[in-house]
Amino acid sequence: MNYGKALKLARALANLNQKDLAARAGLDPSHVSLIEKGARRPSLMALEKLSAALKIPNDLFVLMAAEKNELKLRDPEELQQALESMARLLLQHVPSKTKPSRKNRRASKA
């Protein structure tokens, strides 16, 4: 399992830096960095916190971490593309951090 690869991908898709993700997950930024570098293997609790902070299902995060040789498939590249597509789809439904424009705020008050 390559949790570093999965974490980098999910974090990039969520448009978060390591520090912001760590804050959301309640983890130390250095711990997040070590996981991404492959120097630390995340605990089950850390995986759950990271998945929740990234707003993706824990199972999808674990599947994203699976290496090609760990999966019995005809075409592992196809799975990787599917995972990336699923992650993008899920992250499209994450509420935006940006405030609505003045025009949109007026429209919502009406």
C-alpha positions, 0 to 999 in steps of 0.5 A: 500500500502506498498511502503517500501516493494516495494522500498526495493525490487526494490532497491535490484534488482537494486543493489543500496544502499539508498544513491545512489538511493536518489542521482539518484532520487534527494531525501534526503537519510533520506527520502528514509530510512523513506519510506522504514521503512514505517514511511513516505508515498511517494508523487506522485512526490517522487514515480515518481522520485524513479521509474525513478531512478530505471528505472521501470515504475511507475505503476509497482512500485505501483503494487509492493507496493500493499498488498495481501488484496488490490488485488482481486485474487485467489492466491496473492502469484502468483502475488508477484512472477510475480511482482518480475519476471517482476522487474528482467526482467526490471532491466536486461535491465538497462545499467551496471555501469562497464567499458568495459574490455580492450579487449572489448574496443579494439574490439569496436574500430575496 
